[in-house]
């Protein structure tokens, strides 16, 4: 190769490395029914916008509604029984009061009436317990009915709906995907080595596959503590938010993420092309009295613009030979 001579200078260097990512909605949810059954209603289609709380789909709830009505009827009957036995108890107490006021009533009659009151009180307690049980049964039956509907947990857009009316679905099987309409993030994966170089708050530059030639600023807002397996390799998910408003974002678009993990000033910076390796050690060709001499160096961080930091082996003002392309 043709070599050119450069002077080693101090300067600023930023460590930048690239990650592959994708545009993802800030909010995303795979929704399904808590109770399985036959779908009787799909209220929206893919691409429709919905508000939080809107019912998106229903399965057949006829049997559950019948059970709820039956439980309500039993509870109503139990309440009537309680009221009936309450009235009887009041009459027994009134009878005892009457005996106490009657001079001719003997103590045996009064004792018998007290025992009758105690029996009536016990029966009232039994009926109240039955009413409580009937009320709980009705409450439990009623609680099952909302589980036959899927509601939107947030304002969003239906991005996926894999079922049709009449299909039978299992409980908790995802059938509808809802995504946030206007708010997006970037999800990327870093290797076990690179993740140690990243911190929450680090800056990044984003380029999108569908908007070539444009760069967008972003910041790292989350780093998953647990690994994810991607292509049978352990990686860690990195989440970034755009630092600016970006128009025409679409979920699933590929993104190249350039992360600025370190920024140093006043350090020796040389072109990466000046470095070569032999037996696992790094060297440069230094200029000594016009001659090309191999010199061992220790490097630091890799920077942008094909630069690298020199930690030791060179001093400011040294001359290097750099191969041309």
C-alpha positions as CSV (number, residue, x, y, z in Angstrom):
1,X,0.0,0.0,0.0
2,X,0.9,3.6,-0.4
3,X,1.6,5.2,3.0
4,X,1.1,8.8,4.0
5,X,2.7,10.4,7.0
6,X,0.5,12.0,9.8
7,X,1.2,13.7,13.1
8,X,-0.3,12.3,16.3
9,X,-2.5,14.9,17.9
10,X,-4.7,15.2,20.9
11,X,-8.4,15.7,20.3
12,X,-11.9,14.6,21.2
13,X,-13.3,11.1,20.6
14,X,-16.7,9.6,20.9
15,X,-17.1,5.8,21.2
16,X,-19.9,4.9,18.9
17,X,-21.2,1.4,18.1
18,X,-24.1,0.2,16.0
19,X,-27.1,-1.9,17.0
20,X,-29.9,-3.2,14.8
21,X,-33.4,-2.3,16.0
22,X,-37.0,-1.7,15.1
23,X,-39.6,0.9,15.5
24,X,-42.2,-0.2,18.0
25,X,-45.3,1.5,19.5
26,X,-44.9,2.9,23.0
27,X,-47.9,0.9,24.1
28,X,-48.8,-2.5,22.7
29,X,-51.1,-5.2,24.0
30,X,-52.1,-8.7,22.8
31,X,-55.7,-9.1,24.0
32,X,-57.9,-12.2,24.5
33,X,-60.9,-13.4,26.4
34,X,-60.7,-14.4,30.1
35,X,-63.4,-17.0,29.3
36,X,-63.3,-19.1,26.1
37,X,-66.3,-19.6,23.8
38,X,-67.8,-18.8,20.4
39,X,-67.2,-15.3,19.1
40,X,-70.6,-13.6,18.5
41,X,-69.3,-10.0,17.8
42,X,-66.3,-8.3,16.4
43,X,-66.9,-4.6,16.6
44,X,-63.9,-3.3,14.6
45,X,-61.4,-4.1,11.9
46,X,-57.7,-3.9,11.5
47,X,-56.7,-0.2,11.2
48,X,-59.6,1.1,13.2
49,X,-58.9,3.6,16.0
50,X,-60.6,2.9,19.4
51,X,-60.9,4.7,22.7
52,X,-59.9,3.1,26.1
53,X,-62.7,1.1,27.5
54,X,-64.4,0.4,24.1
55,X,-65.6,-3.2,23.7
56,X,-63.8,-4.8,20.8
57,X,-65.3,-8.3,20.8
58,X,-67.7,-10.6,22.6
59,X,-68.1,-14.4,23.0
60,X,-71.5,-16.0,23.7
61,X,-72.6,-15.1,27.3
62,X,-76.1,-16.6,27.2
63,X,-75.3,-19.5,29.6
64,X,-73.5,-17.2,32.1
65,X,-76.4,-14.6,32.0
66,X,-78.9,-17.4,32.7
67,X,-76.8,-18.5,35.7
68,X,-76.6,-15.0,36.9
69,X,-80.4,-14.5,36.7
70,X,-81.0,-17.8,38.5
71,X,-78.5,-16.8,41.3
72,X,-80.3,-13.4,41.6
73,X,-83.6,-15.2,42.0
74,X,-82.2,-17.4,44.7
75,X,-80.8,-14.3,46.5
76,X,-84.2,-12.6,46.2
77,X,-85.9,-15.7,47.7
78,X,-83.4,-15.8,50.5
79,X,-84.0,-12.2,51.3
80,X,-87.7,-12.8,51.5
81,X,-87.1,-15.7,53.9
82,X,-85.0,-13.5,56.2
83,X,-87.8,-10.8,56.2
84,X,-90.4,-13.5,57.0
85,X,-88.4,-14.9,60.0
86,X,-87.6,-11.4,61.2
87,X,-91.4,-10.8,61.4
88,X,-91.9,-14.0,63.3
89,X,-89.2,-13.1,65.8
90,X,-90.8,-9.7,66.3
91,X,-94.1,-11.4,67.1
92,X,-92.5,-13.8,69.6
93,X,-90.8,-10.9,71.4
94,X,-94.1,-9.0,71.5
95,X,-95.8,-12.1,73.0
96,X,-93.1,-12.2,75.7
97,X,-93.7,-8.5,76.5
98,X,-97.4,-9.2,76.8
99,X,-96.8,-12.1,79.2
100,X,-94.7,-9.9,81.4
101,X,-97.4,-7.3,81.6
102,X,-100.1,-9.9,82.4
103,X,-100.4,-10.5,86.1
104,X,-101.9,-14.0,85.6
105,X,-99.0,-15.3,83.5
106,X,-96.8,-17.8,85.3
107,X,-93.0,-18.1,85.2
108,X,-93.2,-21.3,83.2
109,X,-95.0,-19.6,80.4
110,X,-92.5,-16.8,80.3
111,X,-89.6,-19.3,80.2
112,X,-91.2,-21.2,77.4
113,X,-91.7,-18.0,75.4
114,X,-88.0,-17.1,75.9
115,X,-87.0,-20.5,74.5
116,X,-89.2,-19.8,71.6
117,X,-87.6,-16.5,71.0
118,X,-84.1,-18.1,71.1
119,X,-85.2,-20.7,68.5
120,X,-86.6,-17.9,66.3
121,X,-83.3,-16.0,66.6
122,X,-81.4,-19.1,65.6
123,X,-83.6,-19.5,62.6
124,X,-83.1,-15.9,61.6
125,X,-79.3,-16.4,61.8
126,X,-79.6,-19.5,59.5
127,X,-81.6,-17.6,57.0
128,X,-79.2,-14.6,57.1
129,X,-76.3,-17.0,56.4
130,X,-78.2,-18.5,53.5
131,X,-78.9,-15.0,52.2
132,X,-75.2,-14.1,52.4
133,X,-74.2,-17.2,50.5
134,X,-76.9,-16.6,47.8
135,X,-75.7,-13.0,47.5
136,X,-72.0,-14.1,47.0
137,X,-73.1,-16.7,44.4
138,X,-75.0,-14.0,42.5
139,X,-72.0,-11.7,42.8
140,X,-69.6,-14.4,41.5
141,X,-72.0,-15.3,38.6
142,X,-72.3,-11.6,37.6
143,X,-68.5,-11.2,37.7
144,X,-68.1,-13.8,34.9
145,X,-70.2,-11.9,32.4
146,X,-67.7,-9.1,31.7
147,X,-65.0,-11.7,31.0
148,X,-66.9,-12.6,27.8
149,X,-65.9,-9.2,26.4
150,X,-62.5,-7.8,25.3
151,X,-62.1,-4.1,26.0
152,X,-59.4,-1.7,24.8
153,X,-57.0,-0.9,27.7
154,X,-55.9,2.4,26.1
155,X,-56.5,4.6,23.1
156,X,-55.1,2.8,20.2
157,X,-55.2,1.3,16.7
158,X,-56.1,-2.3,16.0
159,X,-53.0,-3.7,14.2
160,X,-53.9,-7.4,14.2
161,X,-57.1,-9.4,14.4
162,X,-56.8,-13.1,13.6
163,X,-60.3,-14.4,14.3
164,X,-63.8,-14.2,12.7
165,X,-67.3,-14.2,14.0
166,X,-68.4,-17.8,14.8
167,X,-65.0,-19.1,15.7
168,X,-64.4,-20.8,19.1
169,X,-61.5,-19.4,21.0
170,X,-59.7,-20.6,24.1
171,X,-59.4,-18.5,27.3
172,X,-56.4,-16.1,27.3
173,X,-55.5,-16.8,23.7
174,X,-54.5,-13.5,22.0
175,X,-56.8,-12.6,19.2
176,X,-56.4,-8.8,18.9
177,X,-53.3,-6.6,19.0
178,X,-53.7,-3.0,20.0
179,X,-51.0,-0.4,19.5
180,X,-50.6,3.2,20.5
181,X,-51.5,5.5,17.6
182,X,-48.9,8.3,17.6
183,X,-46.2,7.4,20.1
184,X,-43.3,5.2,19.1
185,X,-40.0,4.0,20.4
186,X,-37.0,2.0,19.2
187,X,-36.2,-1.5,20.5
188,X,-32.7,-2.9,19.8
189,X,-30.6,-5.7,21.2
190,X,-27.0,-5.4,22.5
191,X,-24.6,-8.3,23.0
192,X,-23.2,-9.2,26.4
193,X,-20.1,-7.2,25.7
194,X,-21.7,-4.1,24.3
195,X,-24.4,-3.8,27.0
196,X,-21.7,-3.1,29.5
197,X,-20.8,0.0,27.6
198,X,-24.3,1.4,27.6
199,X,-26.0,3.6,30.2
200,X,-29.5,4.9,30.5
201,X,-29.4,8.5,29.2
202,X,-26.8,7.8,26.5
203,X,-27.4,9.6,23.2
204,X,-27.9,7.8,19.9
205,X,-28.4,8.6,16.3
206,X,-31.2,6.7,14.4
207,X,-31.5,6.0,10.7
208,X,-34.7,4.3,9.5
209,X,-35.0,1.9,6.6
210,X,-38.0,3.7,5.1
211,X,-36.5,7.2,5.5
212,X,-33.0,6.9,4.0
213,X,-30.6,9.8,4.3
214,X,-32.3,11.2,7.5
215,X,-30.8,11.0,11.0
216,X,-32.9,11.3,14.2
217,X,-31.7,11.9,17.7
218,X,-32.7,9.5,20.5
219,X,-31.8,8.6,24.1
220,X,-31.6,5.3,25.9
221,X,-34.4,5.1,28.4
222,X,-34.3,1.5,29.5
223,X,-32.0,-1.6,29.6
224,X,-33.6,-4.9,30.4
225,X,-31.8,-6.6,33.3
226,X,-32.7,-10.1,32.0
227,X,-31.3,-11.5,28.8
228,X,-33.4,-12.3,25.7
229,X,-32.4,-15.1,23.3
230,X,-32.1,-13.8,19.7
231,X,-30.9,-16.4,17.1
232,X,-29.8,-18.6,20.1
233,X,-27.5,-15.9,21.4
234,X,-28.1,-14.0,24.7
235,X,-28.8,-10.3,24.1
236,X,-30.2,-7.5,26.2
237,X,-33.1,-5.4,25.0
238,X,-32.4,-1.6,24.8
239,X,-35.2,0.9,24.6
240,X,-34.8,4.3,23.1
241,X,-37.1,7.3,22.8
242,X,-36.9,9.8,20.0
243,X,-35.6,13.2,21.1
244,X,-37.7,15.0,18.5
245,X,-41.0,14.6,16.7
246,X,-40.6,12.2,13.8
247,X,-43.4,12.1,11.2
248,X,-44.6,9.0,9.3
249,X,-43.4,6.4,11.8
250,X,-44.6,2.9,11.3
251,X,-44.4,-0.1,13.6
252,X,-41.9,-2.7,12.5
253,X,-39.7,-0.5,10.4
254,X,-36.0,-1.4,10.7
255,X,-33.7,1.0,12.4
256,X,-29.9,1.4,12.7
257,X,-28.9,2.7,16.1
258,X,-25.6,4.4,16.6
259,X,-25.0,4.7,20.4
260,X,-22.6,7.3,21.8
261,X,-21.4,5.5,24.9
262,X,-18.3,7.5,25.8
263,X,-17.0,11.0,25.1
264,X,-13.4,11.9,25.8
265,X,-11.4,15.0,25.3
266,X,-7.7,15.8,25.3
267,X,-6.6,12.3,24.3
268,X,-4.4,11.0,21.5
269,X,-6.6,10.1,18.5
270,X,-5.4,8.4,15.3
271,X,-7.1,6.7,12.3
272,X,-8.0,3.1,12.9
273,X,-6.2,2.2,9.6
274,X,-2.9,3.1,11.4
275,X,-3.4,0.1,13.7
276,X,-2.5,-3.5,12.8
277,X,-2.2,-6.6,14.9
278,X,0.4,-9.3,15.2
279,X,0.0,-12.3,17.7
280,X,-2.8,-10.5,19.5
281,X,-0.9,-7.3,20.1
282,X,-1.4,-3.9,18.4
283,X,1.2,-1.9,16.5
284,X,1.6,1.1,14.4
285,X,4.3,2.2,11.9
286,X,6.0,5.2,13.5
287,X,8.3,7.5,11.6
288,X,11.8,7.6,13.1
289,X,14.3,9.8,11.1
290,X,12.2,9.2,8.0
291,X,12.2,5.4,8.5
292,X,9.2,3.2,9.1
293,X,9.5,1.5,12.5
294,X,7.0,-0.9,14.1
295,X,5.9,0.4,17.5
296,X,3.6,-1.4,20.0
297,X,0.6,0.6,21.3
298,X,-2.3,0.2,23.6
299,X,-5.6,1.4,22.3
300,X,-8.7,2.8,24.1
301,X,-12.2,3.4,22.8
302,X,-13.2,3.2,19.1
303,X,-14.6,6.5,17.9
304,X,-16.7,7.8,15.0
305,X,-15.1,8.7,11.7
306,X,-12.8,5.7,11.7
307,X,-10.8,6.9,14.7
308,X,-9.3,5.2,17.8
309,X,-7.8,6.4,21.1
310,X,-4.2,5.7,21.8
311,X,-3.6,5.0,25.6
312,X,0.1,4.3,25.5
313,X,3.0,3.8,23.1
314,X,2.8,7.2,21.4
315,X,3.1,10.9,22.4
316,X,1.7,14.0,20.9
317,X,3.8,15.1,18.0
318,X,4.9,11.6,16.9
319,X,4.7,10.9,13.2
320,X,2.9,7.8,11.9
321,X,2.6,6.1,8.5
322,X,-0.9,5.3,7.6
323,X,-1.7,3.1,4.6
324,X,-3.8,4.6,1.9
325,X,-6.8,2.9,0.2
